[in-house]
C-alpha cells in the first residue's frame, strides 16, 4: 500500500509543478479524428518523398541514374603515376596521401613526414 501512496504523491507533485497534462495518459487526447489526420499526413509525406526521389533521377542513354552519382566530384586518377583506378583500396590512399596504393608503397611508406611537407617524386 505504501508504494501506491508514494506513486500518488509523486503524481500530485508533478501535476502541481508541471500541470495536469504532464500526468495524463496520452491516449486521453487521441481520438478517431486525430487518427485519420495522422494517417493523411503520413500519406502526404510519403507522396512528397516519392516525388523528390523521382526528381533526383536523370536519364542517361535510356537509363535513369541518381543525380547524386553524377554530381559526385571524385578524382580516381593518381596525380603521381597518372593511372586511373577502380580499386577501393586506392580511395583510402587518394584521400589521405593524394596517390594510389602502388605509389604509396613506392614513395610514401616510411616517409610520411616528408610527403606531408610537400615532397613529390620527379615526373620522369
SELUM-439518 format. One record per residue (C-alpha): residue number from 0; residue in three letters; z, y, x. Coordinates in Angstrom, 3 decimals, always signed. Layout:
<pts>
<pt drense="NUM" rodo="ala" w="Z" v="Y" u="X"/>
...
</pts>
This chain:
<pts>
<pt drense="0" rodo="unk" w="+0.000" v="+0.000" u="+0.000"/>
<pt drense="1" rodo="unk" w="+0.679" v="+2.363" u="+2.902"/>
<pt drense="2" rodo="unk" w="-2.929" v="+2.020" u="+4.063"/>
<pt drense="3" rodo="unk" w="-4.292" v="+3.142" u="+0.696"/>
<pt drense="4" rodo="unk" w="-1.871" v="+6.049" u="+0.575"/>
<pt drense="5" rodo="unk" w="-2.921" v="+7.057" u="+4.087"/>
<pt drense="6" rodo="unk" w="-6.595" v="+6.941" u="+3.053"/>
<pt drense="7" rodo="unk" w="-5.872" v="+9.152" u="+0.042"/>
<pt drense="8" rodo="unk" w="-4.012" v="+11.651" u="+2.227"/>
<pt drense="9" rodo="unk" w="-6.859" v="+11.798" u="+4.720"/>
<pt drense="10" rodo="unk" w="-9.435" v="+12.253" u="+1.934"/>
<pt drense="11" rodo="unk" w="-7.378" v="+15.059" u="+0.404"/>
<pt drense="12" rodo="unk" w="-7.073" v="+16.797" u="+3.769"/>
<pt drense="13" rodo="unk" w="-10.838" v="+16.512" u="+4.332"/>
<pt drense="14" rodo="unk" w="-11.550" v="+17.813" u="+0.822"/>
<pt drense="15" rodo="unk" w="-9.237" v="+20.797" u="+1.369"/>
<pt drense="16" rodo="unk" w="-10.789" v="+21.673" u="+4.699"/>
<pt drense="17" rodo="unk" w="-14.486" v="+20.957" u="+4.005"/>
<pt drense="18" rodo="unk" w="-14.766" v="+20.793" u="+0.206"/>
<pt drense="19" rodo="unk" w="-15.229" v="+18.026" u="-2.340"/>
<pt drense="20" rodo="unk" w="-18.813" v="+17.333" u="-1.218"/>
<pt drense="21" rodo="unk" w="-17.512" v="+16.018" u="+2.114"/>
<pt drense="22" rodo="unk" w="-15.766" v="+13.049" u="+0.483"/>
<pt drense="23" rodo="unk" w="-18.226" v="+12.374" u="-2.336"/>
<pt drense="24" rodo="unk" w="-20.337" v="+9.224" u="-2.347"/>
<pt drense="25" rodo="unk" w="-23.973" v="+10.127" u="-1.505"/>
<pt drense="26" rodo="unk" w="-25.180" v="+8.058" u="-4.471"/>
<pt drense="27" rodo="unk" w="-23.367" v="+10.510" u="-6.732"/>
<pt drense="28" rodo="unk" w="-26.094" v="+13.104" u="-6.108"/>
<pt drense="29" rodo="unk" w="-29.058" v="+10.710" u="-6.220"/>
<pt drense="30" rodo="unk" w="-30.933" v="+10.039" u="-9.449"/>
<pt drense="31" rodo="unk" w="-34.301" v="+8.741" u="-10.663"/>
<pt drense="32" rodo="unk" w="-35.925" v="+12.176" u="-10.435"/>
<pt drense="33" rodo="unk" w="-34.861" v="+12.651" u="-6.814"/>
<pt drense="34" rodo="unk" w="-36.090" v="+9.140" u="-6.012"/>
<pt drense="35" rodo="unk" w="-39.554" v="+9.977" u="-7.434"/>
<pt drense="36" rodo="unk" w="-39.681" v="+13.261" u="-5.495"/>
<pt drense="37" rodo="unk" w="-38.721" v="+11.439" u="-2.313"/>
<pt drense="38" rodo="unk" w="-41.440" v="+8.816" u="-2.776"/>
<pt drense="39" rodo="unk" w="-44.031" v="+11.531" u="-3.464"/>
<pt drense="40" rodo="unk" w="-43.007" v="+13.358" u="-0.297"/>
<pt drense="41" rodo="unk" w="-43.392" v="+10.136" u="+1.685"/>
<pt drense="42" rodo="unk" w="-46.886" v="+9.607" u="+0.241"/>
<pt drense="43" rodo="unk" w="-47.924" v="+13.181" u="+1.094"/>
<pt drense="44" rodo="unk" w="-46.587" v="+12.846" u="+4.628"/>
<pt drense="45" rodo="unk" w="-48.458" v="+9.579" u="+5.070"/>
<pt drense="46" rodo="unk" w="-51.726" v="+11.161" u="+3.894"/>
<pt drense="47" rodo="unk" w="-51.263" v="+14.115" u="+6.281"/>
<pt drense="48" rodo="unk" w="-50.662" v="+11.753" u="+9.197"/>
<pt drense="49" rodo="unk" w="-53.782" v="+9.738" u="+8.303"/>
<pt drense="50" rodo="unk" w="-55.878" v="+12.914" u="+8.194"/>
<pt drense="51" rodo="unk" w="-54.528" v="+14.014" u="+11.572"/>
<pt drense="52" rodo="unk" w="-55.359" v="+10.614" u="+13.056"/>
<pt drense="53" rodo="unk" w="-58.934" v="+10.824" u="+11.757"/>
<pt drense="54" rodo="unk" w="-59.312" v="+14.339" u="+13.153"/>
<pt drense="55" rodo="unk" w="-58.307" v="+13.086" u="+16.569"/>
<pt drense="56" rodo="unk" w="-61.242" v="+10.636" u="+16.838"/>
<pt drense="57" rodo="unk" w="-64.557" v="+11.665" u="+18.371"/>
<pt drense="58" rodo="unk" w="-67.823" v="+9.747" u="+18.059"/>
<pt drense="59" rodo="unk" w="-69.420" v="+8.936" u="+21.402"/>
<pt drense="60" rodo="unk" w="-72.627" v="+6.844" u="+21.304"/>
<pt drense="61" rodo="unk" w="-71.729" v="+5.450" u="+17.868"/>
<pt drense="62" rodo="unk" w="-68.150" v="+4.600" u="+18.836"/>
<pt drense="63" rodo="unk" w="-65.073" v="+6.540" u="+17.752"/>
<pt drense="64" rodo="unk" w="-62.835" v="+7.359" u="+20.707"/>
<pt drense="65" rodo="unk" w="-59.464" v="+9.049" u="+20.652"/>
<pt drense="66" rodo="unk" w="-59.683" v="+12.685" u="+21.688"/>
<pt drense="67" rodo="unk" w="-56.630" v="+12.140" u="+23.881"/>
<pt drense="68" rodo="unk" w="-58.589" v="+9.715" u="+26.035"/>
<pt drense="69" rodo="unk" w="-61.429" v="+12.171" u="+26.554"/>
<pt drense="70" rodo="unk" w="-59.298" v="+15.160" u="+27.444"/>
<pt drense="71" rodo="unk" w="-57.185" v="+13.323" u="+29.989"/>
<pt drense="72" rodo="unk" w="-57.722" v="+15.010" u="+33.311"/>
<pt drense="73" rodo="unk" w="-57.314" v="+12.245" u="+35.866"/>
<pt drense="74" rodo="unk" w="-58.979" v="+12.036" u="+39.216"/>
<pt drense="75" rodo="unk" w="-59.490" v="+8.446" u="+40.264"/>
<pt drense="76" rodo="unk" w="-61.383" v="+9.254" u="+43.464"/>
<pt drense="77" rodo="unk" w="-59.354" v="+9.182" u="+46.654"/>
<pt drense="78" rodo="unk" w="-59.720" v="+12.517" u="+48.479"/>
<pt drense="79" rodo="unk" w="-59.330" v="+10.785" u="+51.850"/>
<pt drense="80" rodo="unk" w="-61.840" v="+7.918" u="+51.671"/>
<pt drense="81" rodo="unk" w="-63.826" v="+9.080" u="+48.557"/>
<pt drense="82" rodo="unk" w="-63.547" v="+5.636" u="+46.907"/>
<pt drense="83" rodo="unk" w="-63.347" v="+5.509" u="+43.101"/>
<pt drense="84" rodo="unk" w="-60.615" v="+3.126" u="+41.950"/>
<pt drense="85" rodo="unk" w="-59.735" v="+1.381" u="+38.695"/>
<pt drense="86" rodo="unk" w="-56.662" v="-0.269" u="+40.273"/>
<pt drense="87" rodo="unk" w="-53.431" v="+0.704" u="+38.514"/>
<pt drense="88" rodo="unk" w="-51.534" v="+0.491" u="+41.802"/>
<pt drense="89" rodo="unk" w="-53.616" v="+3.382" u="+43.090"/>
<pt drense="90" rodo="unk" w="-52.245" v="+5.593" u="+40.297"/>
<pt drense="91" rodo="unk" w="-48.815" v="+5.473" u="+41.919"/>
<pt drense="92" rodo="unk" w="-50.168" v="+6.436" u="+45.330"/>
<pt drense="93" rodo="unk" w="-52.506" v="+9.092" u="+43.888"/>
<pt drense="94" rodo="unk" w="-49.621" v="+10.744" u="+42.019"/>
<pt drense="95" rodo="unk" w="-47.176" v="+10.618" u="+44.897"/>
<pt drense="96" rodo="unk" w="-49.302" v="+10.917" u="+48.037"/>
<pt drense="97" rodo="unk" w="-52.729" v="+12.021" u="+46.736"/>
<pt drense="98" rodo="unk" w="-54.501" v="+8.998" u="+48.225"/>
<pt drense="99" rodo="unk" w="-55.329" v="+5.402" u="+47.300"/>
<pt drense="100" rodo="unk" w="-53.235" v="+2.386" u="+48.293"/>
<pt drense="101" rodo="unk" w="-55.573" v="+1.494" u="+51.169"/>
<pt drense="102" rodo="unk" w="-55.306" v="+4.995" u="+52.663"/>
<pt drense="103" rodo="unk" w="-51.567" v="+4.974" u="+52.131"/>
<pt drense="104" rodo="unk" w="-51.227" v="+1.796" u="+54.209"/>
<pt drense="105" rodo="unk" w="-53.574" v="+3.094" u="+56.890"/>
<pt drense="106" rodo="unk" w="-52.499" v="+6.741" u="+57.174"/>
<pt drense="107" rodo="unk" w="-49.213" v="+7.431" u="+55.354"/>
<pt drense="108" rodo="unk" w="-46.912" v="+4.415" u="+55.568"/>
<pt drense="109" rodo="unk" w="-44.169" v="+5.137" u="+58.105"/>
<pt drense="110" rodo="unk" w="-45.382" v="+8.755" u="+58.464"/>
<pt drense="111" rodo="unk" w="-44.393" v="+10.195" u="+55.070"/>
<pt drense="112" rodo="unk" w="-42.774" v="+13.325" u="+56.522"/>
<pt drense="113" rodo="unk" w="-45.916" v="+14.249" u="+58.464"/>
<pt drense="114" rodo="unk" w="-48.015" v="+13.586" u="+55.360"/>
<pt drense="115" rodo="unk" w="-45.771" v="+15.779" u="+53.194"/>
<pt drense="116" rodo="unk" w="-46.183" v="+18.666" u="+55.659"/>
<pt drense="117" rodo="unk" w="-49.941" v="+18.595" u="+55.013"/>
<pt drense="118" rodo="unk" w="-51.398" v="+16.456" u="+57.791"/>
<pt drense="119" rodo="unk" w="-54.584" v="+14.574" u="+56.804"/>
<pt drense="120" rodo="unk" w="-56.976" v="+12.446" u="+58.892"/>
<pt drense="121" rodo="unk" w="-60.305" v="+13.871" u="+60.032"/>
<pt drense="122" rodo="unk" w="-63.177" v="+13.231" u="+57.629"/>
<pt drense="123" rodo="unk" w="-65.178" v="+11.051" u="+60.048"/>
</pts>
